[in-house]
Amino acid sequence: MRRAFLCAILALFTTACIHPGPKSPFATVTSIDAHERIFWERVRAADQNDLRAHMAESFVQSGPEGARDRDSVLAEYAQMKLTAFDMSDVQTRPNGADMVITYTLALQGTLNGQSLSGRPVRVMTVWQTVKRGWVQVAQSITPISR
C-alpha cells in the first residue's frame, strides 16, 4: 500500500514537472500570409530560435546586396530593432506543394542605429511544407522605385 502511494505521488510530481515550452505561434495558423505575418512578428520579438526553425538550412535571400544565406539574414534580423511592420498588396499562389507569397512591406524601427522607415520594398517568399510544418526556402526583396 505504501509503495503504491509513493508511486502515485512520484507520478503526480513527475507529470507536474514536465511542462512543454510555449507553443510557437506558427503552430496555430494555416494560411501562408499568416505565416509570413507571424515571421515578421518573430523578427520584431527577436526570437532567433523560432525564426531559424522556420527557415530552411538552404534558405537564400536575394536583394540589392546580392544573395545571402540563412545565417547572414538571421544575423541582420538580430541587429534589427523592429517596432512595427505593414504588409499590403498580399497575394499567394500555390506551386505544387509549395506556396509563393508576394507583398509590399514597410518596416519601422532601426537596423544598426539607422532608421528602417522609408521606402517600402516588394517581397516574394517561397514557403515549402516539410514534416515539421512550413519553412521559408527563398526570398527576394526589391526596393520600390518612385
Buried (B, 14 or more C-beta within 10 A) or exposed (E): EEEEEEEEEEEEEEEEEEEEEEEBBBEEBEEBBEBBBBBBBBBBEBBBEBBBBBBBEEBBBBBEEEEBEBEEBBEBBEEBEBEEBEBEEBEBEEEEEBBBBBBBBBBBBBBEEEEBEEEBBBBBBBBBEEEEBBBBBBBBBEEEEE
